Amino acid sequence: MADQNGSRTLQLLWGLRESPTRGPKPALSVSQIAQTAVTIADAEGLGAVSMQRVAGELDFTKMSLYRYVAGKAELIAVMIEEAVGDPPDLGAVAGDWRERLTTWAQLLWETWDRHQWLPAATEGARLMGPKEAGWVEAALRSLGRTGLKDAEQLAVVRLISGHIRNTQSTRRAGTGLDPAQFGSEFSSVLADHGDEYPALLAASKSPATLDIRSFGLARIIHGVSQLIEERTPKDVPGGAGGSGDGG
């Protein structure tokens, strides 16, 4: 059953389902349903989205939605595709793979910040639609002429998206490690135990001026650059790092 459901979702996302040739003309579209669900999630969180709620917002019955999406799993799949939007065109970005991948990361976190339920919805093994796949394709093309192996390129993309996911969680809910999120009561207790936690106490007093998201991204890009330089023969014109002009 799981494979059958996965196949149905894949067909829905990639437009492979045949439209019915008989019966009344569809009064809704998958796009309308997805847009409505995204609006709910943006305002109230993913937990507020249900087939019943979406149907009510559209003035349709819950059962009528099943003509378009088979259930909550398919609904979330089309929501993700709607929210991520068209993949970026990095061809006009000046510079090499570093600038292109940095731009890609910035656009990704802007999208996730705009739809703060997206990181949680995109966790785990699942099927991607063409728009989401296009985002991955754009990032991989940025690394296309760096000399990295295919698996390494994909690992870099996953590393960056994971960094953005983790830092968004910190910005939203906190992990207890952001000095700006230390309450006065905790800070007072920490000060009383400063001899046990001297490094944490010092960090808690530091001004929260470091953008951990940009800082971490720069460190990832630098590390990948170092790897590429190690792989690149020094006598090759264009040298270490390459142009990265992959797309």
C-alpha positions as CSV (number, residue, x, y, z in Angstrom):
1,M,0.0,0.0,0.0
2,A,2.9,2.4,0.8
3,D,4.4,1.9,-2.7
4,Q,1.0,2.4,-4.3
5,N,0.5,5.6,-2.3
6,G,4.0,6.8,-3.2
7,S,3.3,6.1,-6.9
8,R,0.0,8.2,-6.7
9,T,1.8,11.1,-5.0
10,L,4.6,11.0,-7.6
11,Q,2.0,11.0,-10.4
12,L,0.2,14.0,-8.8
13,L,3.4,16.0,-8.3
14,W,4.7,15.5,-11.8
15,G,1.4,15.9,-13.6
16,L,1.3,12.2,-14.7
17,R,-2.3,11.5,-13.7
18,E,-4.8,11.4,-16.5
19,S,-7.6,13.9,-16.3
20,P,-11.1,12.3,-16.3
21,T,-12.8,12.5,-19.6
22,R,-16.3,12.0,-18.3
23,G,-18.3,13.6,-15.5
24,P,-18.7,17.2,-14.5
25,K,-15.9,19.7,-15.1
26,P,-13.7,19.9,-12.0
27,A,-14.7,22.9,-9.8
28,L,-11.3,23.0,-8.0
29,S,-7.7,22.5,-8.9
30,V,-4.8,21.0,-7.0
31,S,-3.1,24.5,-7.2
32,Q,-6.1,26.1,-5.4
33,I,-6.1,23.5,-2.7
34,A,-2.3,23.8,-2.2
35,Q,-2.4,27.6,-2.1
36,T,-5.2,27.6,0.5
37,A,-3.4,25.0,2.7
38,V,-0.1,27.1,2.4
39,T,-2.0,30.2,3.6
40,I,-3.3,28.3,6.6
41,A,0.1,26.9,7.5
42,D,1.8,30.2,7.1
43,A,-0.6,31.9,9.5
44,E,-1.2,29.1,12.0
45,G,1.4,26.4,11.5
46,L,1.3,23.0,9.8
47,G,-0.7,21.5,12.6
48,A,-3.7,23.7,11.7
49,V,-3.9,22.1,8.2
50,S,-6.4,19.4,7.6
51,M,-8.5,18.2,4.8
52,Q,-11.6,19.4,6.6
53,R,-10.1,22.9,7.3
54,V,-8.9,23.4,3.7
55,A,-12.3,22.2,2.4
56,G,-14.1,24.7,4.7
57,E,-11.9,27.6,3.5
58,L,-12.8,26.7,-0.1
59,D,-16.5,26.3,0.7
60,F,-16.4,22.7,-0.4
61,T,-17.0,19.4,1.4
62,K,-14.1,17.4,2.7
63,M,-15.1,14.5,0.5
64,S,-14.9,16.7,-2.6
65,L,-11.2,17.3,-2.0
66,Y,-10.5,13.6,-2.3
67,R,-11.1,13.9,-6.1
68,Y,-7.8,16.0,-6.2
69,V,-5.6,14.8,-3.3
70,A,-6.0,11.4,-1.6
71,G,-5.3,12.5,1.9
72,K,-3.1,14.5,4.3
73,A,0.2,13.1,2.9
74,E,-0.6,14.2,-0.6
75,L,-1.9,17.5,0.6
76,I,1.5,18.2,2.3
77,A,3.3,17.1,-0.8
78,V,1.5,19.6,-3.0
79,M,1.9,22.3,-0.3
80,I,5.6,21.9,-0.3
81,E,5.7,22.2,-4.1
82,E,3.6,25.3,-4.0
83,A,5.6,26.9,-1.2
84,V,9.1,26.3,-2.5
85,G,8.2,28.0,-5.8
86,D,10.2,28.0,-9.0
87,P,13.9,27.1,-8.7
88,P,16.4,30.0,-8.9
89,D,18.3,30.8,-12.1
90,L,21.8,31.2,-10.9
91,G,23.3,31.8,-14.4
92,A,23.3,35.6,-13.9
93,V,25.1,35.5,-10.5
94,A,28.5,37.1,-10.9
95,G,31.5,35.1,-9.7
96,D,32.2,31.3,-9.4
97,W,30.5,28.4,-7.6
98,R,31.0,30.1,-4.2
99,E,28.9,33.1,-5.1
100,R,26.3,30.9,-6.8
101,L,26.0,28.5,-4.0
102,T,25.9,31.3,-1.4
103,T,23.1,33.0,-3.4
104,W,21.2,29.6,-3.6
105,A,21.5,29.2,0.2
106,Q,20.3,32.8,0.8
107,L,17.3,32.2,-1.4
108,L,16.5,28.9,0.3
109,W,16.5,30.4,3.8
110,E,14.4,33.3,2.6
111,T,11.9,30.8,1.3
112,W,12.0,28.8,4.6
113,D,11.7,32.0,6.6
114,R,8.7,33.0,4.6
115,H,7.1,29.5,5.1
116,Q,8.4,28.5,8.5
117,W,6.6,25.1,8.5
118,L,8.6,24.0,5.4
119,P,11.7,22.7,7.2
120,A,9.7,20.3,9.4
121,A,7.5,19.3,6.4
122,T,10.5,18.4,4.3
123,E,12.3,16.2,6.8
124,G,12.8,12.5,6.2
125,A,12.5,10.3,3.1
126,R,9.8,11.5,0.7
127,L,9.1,12.2,-2.9
128,M,10.0,15.6,-4.5
129,G,8.1,17.5,-7.1
130,P,9.6,19.2,-10.1
131,K,10.0,22.6,-8.4
132,E,11.8,21.2,-5.4
133,A,13.9,19.0,-7.6
134,G,14.8,22.0,-9.6
135,W,16.2,23.7,-6.5
136,V,18.5,20.8,-5.9
137,E,19.5,20.8,-9.6
138,A,20.4,24.5,-9.5
139,A,22.7,23.9,-6.5
140,L,24.3,20.9,-8.1
141,R,25.0,22.7,-11.4
142,S,26.8,25.4,-9.4
143,L,29.3,22.7,-8.4
144,G,29.4,21.0,-11.8
145,R,32.9,22.1,-12.8
146,T,34.6,22.1,-9.4
147,G,36.0,18.6,-9.8
148,L,33.9,17.2,-6.9
149,K,32.4,13.8,-7.5
150,D,28.7,13.5,-8.0
151,A,28.1,12.1,-4.5
152,E,30.3,14.8,-3.0
153,Q,28.3,17.5,-4.8
154,L,25.1,16.1,-3.4
155,A,26.6,15.9,0.0
156,V,27.6,19.6,-0.1
157,V,24.0,20.5,-1.0
158,R,22.6,18.4,1.8
159,L,25.2,19.9,4.2
160,I,24.1,23.4,3.4
161,S,20.4,22.8,3.5
162,G,20.9,21.0,6.8
163,H,22.8,24.0,8.2
164,I,19.9,26.3,7.1
165,R,17.4,23.9,8.7
166,N,19.3,23.8,12.0
167,T,19.8,27.5,12.2
168,Q,16.2,28.2,11.5
169,S,15.2,26.0,14.4
170,T,17.5,28.0,16.6
171,R,16.1,31.3,15.4
172,R,12.5,30.1,15.9
173,A,12.5,27.9,19.0
174,G,15.9,28.2,20.5
175,T,18.3,25.5,21.5
176,G,19.5,27.0,24.7
177,L,22.8,28.0,23.1
178,D,21.9,31.5,21.8
179,P,23.0,34.2,24.3
180,A,20.1,36.3,23.2
181,Q,17.7,33.7,24.4
182,F,19.1,33.4,27.9
183,G,16.6,34.6,30.4
184,S,17.6,36.8,33.3
185,E,16.8,34.1,35.8
186,F,19.0,31.5,34.0
187,S,21.8,34.1,33.6
188,S,21.7,34.7,37.3
189,V,21.9,31.0,38.1
190,L,24.7,30.5,35.6
191,A,26.6,33.4,37.2
192,D,26.3,31.6,40.6
193,H,27.9,28.5,39.0
194,G,30.5,30.3,37.0
195,D,33.3,28.2,38.3
196,E,31.6,25.1,36.8
197,Y,30.6,26.7,33.5
198,P,33.2,29.4,32.8
199,A,33.1,29.1,29.0
200,L,29.3,29.1,28.9
201,L,29.2,32.1,31.2
202,A,31.6,34.1,29.1
203,A,29.7,33.2,25.9
204,S,26.4,34.2,27.5
205,K,27.7,37.7,28.2
206,S,28.9,38.2,24.6
207,P,26.8,40.5,22.4
208,A,24.5,38.6,20.0
209,T,25.9,40.2,16.9
210,L,27.2,37.2,15.1
211,D,24.8,35.9,12.4
212,I,25.3,32.2,13.0
213,R,23.6,31.3,9.7
214,S,25.9,33.4,7.6
215,F,28.9,32.4,9.7
216,G,28.2,28.7,9.3
217,L,27.6,29.0,5.6
218,A,30.8,30.8,5.1
219,R,32.7,28.1,7.0
220,I,31.1,25.4,4.9
221,I,31.9,27.1,1.6
222,H,35.5,27.7,2.8
223,G,35.9,24.0,3.7
224,V,34.5,22.8,0.4
225,S,36.9,25.3,-1.3
226,Q,39.8,23.8,0.5
227,L,38.9,20.3,-0.6
228,I,38.6,21.5,-4.3
229,E,42.0,23.2,-4.0
230,E,43.5,20.0,-2.7
231,R,42.1,18.1,-5.7
232,T,43.1,20.6,-8.4
233,P,46.5,20.3,-10.0
234,K,48.4,23.6,-9.4
235,D,49.6,23.8,-13.0
236,V,46.1,23.8,-14.5
237,P,45.1,27.2,-15.9
238,G,42.4,28.7,-13.7
239,G,43.9,26.8,-10.8
240,A,42.5,25.8,-7.5
241,G,38.8,26.2,-7.1
242,G,37.9,26.3,-10.8
243,S,35.2,28.5,-12.3
244,G,32.3,26.4,-11.1
245,D,30.4,27.6,-14.1
246,G,28.0,24.6,-14.0
247,G,24.8,26.1,-15.0
